[in-house]
Amino acid sequence: MSGHGNESPEGRPAPHLPRGGQDLPTQPKRDWAPLSPRQPPAHETPGHDYGYGPPGVPRVPVDHSLPLTALVCNGIATLICCNVLCIGGIVTAALALGSAHTDPEESQNLAKWSWAILIASVALQVIALIFLVEQGFFENDDAPSGSV
């Protein structure tokens, strides 16, 4: 051995150290600026219901039942009962379904408004029907009498 700590017992330099006993640099020299932190692509933005979230954070399932049933009931009331006032309920229920992933609280609020529109429009339709029956709107004055 020659007394240097960087040679093997056979007299050859150790493979992990450069010749001449110099220490390895701790970091390579860079001629460029360090990269900025990685920005997530648009399809990985937080708040969407696909992909993986941060570790340790449980995913909360989104409840679509209230806005979906409000949409169906408003649609039935519009089509079958000819209640055109329920169109506002259809619009608010559709908005509630659209915002269910991005803002669940606003979605529930819109769904409640949709149900309120449905109840109010059905109540107005019943009141109008009672008023028209009392006024004799549905009586047939031109009907032939029972005698021949």
C-alpha angles and dihedrals in degrees: 000000000000099000097255115119094220100067128090120235090262091060097255121125115262111261096231097055128061119245118273097043096274119151120240116254113256094224130021116248114256126206093189136065117262116263120259117250114280114270114211116245118251093260091056098054115137118261098044120118098231133075125027127308127214115298117271095021113111117222113241112219115233116239111224097169100095098048093039095053090044089054093049095046093047090049092050091048091050097046103035102030094035088231103160091181088073091069088086088055090052091052095048092046091051090050089049091053091048094052096042094103099039101039115011094178092054089046092056090046092052091047091054089051089051091054090047090052090050093050093045094047093048090048091051090048092051092047091049091049092050091048092050092049091050091050090053095244092144097048116109110225094176095059115122116251121249094249121087 
